[in-house]
Amino acid sequence: MAYTTPRTWVTGETVTAAMMNAQVSGNVAHVYALAQTKTVMIEAVGVEEPTYKGTVHRWIVPSALSGGVITAFDAAVSTAGTAGTVIVQLERNRGGTVRDVLSTRAIVEANEYSSYTGTPGVINSTYRDLMTGDWLSVVLDDHGGGGQKGLYAIVTVSVT
């Protein structure tokens, strides 16, 4: 349910179930859903120009994110390049089985700083769930080559 701007109650007003659902239940559910969403930004490549392809960063899923699902993935660079595109995949390794989390890779276009303005990653619903001990890898499919520097992975997880 979407957040509803709280109303100003009037003395003597008869409160209905619909009012309470909109003002209390709906807003509590909205705030609870926001509290369950965690966004992590990982520095995959420091301030230098990424001049290679392949896995540039890995991290293990902690128990706090176990049972969660990846709901969004974006990539960013600290210095925009003048040519080429940066293309990034997110992989999940569970027990030695590696799967692409993204059905469409995140793309940072030339002269841009993030896939927010380029192409955000599209999550493959089959491989979005997380368990303690899964490994997530940021994989650079194309480094751009136009002077881009730094690489950041931005992963949003909803934990229920």
N, C-alpha and C positions, 0 to 999 in steps of 0.2 A: 504494500500500500504506500502511496506517496505521502510525503509530509504535508500536513495542513497547518496553516498559520493559526496559532491559538486565538480563539475568540475572546472577547471581553464579556464576561458573564454579568448578568443583571440581577440585582436582588429581587427575590420573589419569582424568578423565572422557573418554569417547569422544565426540568432536564429530561430529555428523552433518551432512549437506548441509542438511537441514531446519532445524537449529539455526542454521547459518551464514546461510541465506536469511532467516530471521526476525530474527536478531540483527544481522547486518551489512548484507546486501543491501537488505532492506526498510527499515531505518532510514536508510541512506545515500540511498536513493531518496526517502524522505519529506523528509529535510532538503534535498535538492537541489530538490525541488518547491517547498518554502517559499522557498528562495533565489531562485527564478525568479519569485516573485510580488512585484509592486511596488504599493504603495498610495500614491496621491497625493491630498492634500487641497488644494483650490484655494479661496481666498477670492474668491468671485464678487461679493459686495456687502459693503462694510465694515460698520461698526457702525450705520449708519442703517437706517431702515425701507425695504425695497424697495417702492416705490409705483408701479412700472411693470411692464409685461410685455414679453417679447421677449428677445433675446440680452443677457445681463448680463456674460458673460465668454467670451473665446476664447483658446485657446493652441494652438501648433503641436506636433505629435508629433515628438520628437527621435529620432535614429537609435538610441539605446539602447532604445527601445520598439518599433522597427520589427520586424514579424513577430509581435508580441504580440497577444493577444486580451483584450478587456475582459471580465472575469468577474463584476464586481459594480459597482453604482453606488448611492450613497446621497446624500442631501442633509441638511443640518443648518442650524439657525439659532442665533445666539448668545443671543437672547432669545426665549423662547416667547411666542406671542401668545395672547390670550384668546378669539379667534373666528377663523373662516376657516381655510383650509388653504393651504399653500404647495405648489405642484405644479411639478415640474421635469423637463424633457426634456434629453437629451444628444444633440447632433447631430454627425455626422461629415461634413466637407466634403472630398471627394477630387476634385481637378481640376475644381472647380466644381459637382460633383454632390453635393447635400446629402441625407443620409439620417438618419432617426431611429434612434439606437442602441438606444433603449428601446422595447419593445413595450408596456410598462406604465410610466408615469411614476412617479418617486419622489414620495411625498407625506409632508409633515410636517403632522400634525394640530394643531389648536388645543391649547394647553397641553402640547405636546411639543417636544422639542429636535431630533429627528432622524427620518429615515425608518426607522432601526433599530427604533423602536417604532411607527412608522406603517406605510407601505407602501414597501418598498425597490423600486428600479427593477428591472424584468425586462429582461434583455438579449435583443435580437433577434439571433439567431445569424448572420443574413445580413450584418449590418453591424458586427459586433464586432471584426473584424480591423483592425490598424493598420499604416500604412506611414509612413516618414519623409516629412514634409511635409503629412500630413493635418492639417486644422484640426478641433479639437473645440470645440464651443460649448455653454455652459450656457444653456439657454433657460427663462425663467421664464414658465410658462403662467398661473399665478395667484399673486399675491404675498401672499395671506392677508388682509391688511387688518385684522388684529386686534392690531396692535402688535408683530408679529414683527420682529426686527432681525437684520441680518447674514444672509448666505447662503453656505454652503460646499458645494462639490461634492466627493464622495469617490469616486475612481475606482480600481478595482483591476484591474491588468493582469498577465496571466501571459505571461512571455517565455520562449520555448523556445530 
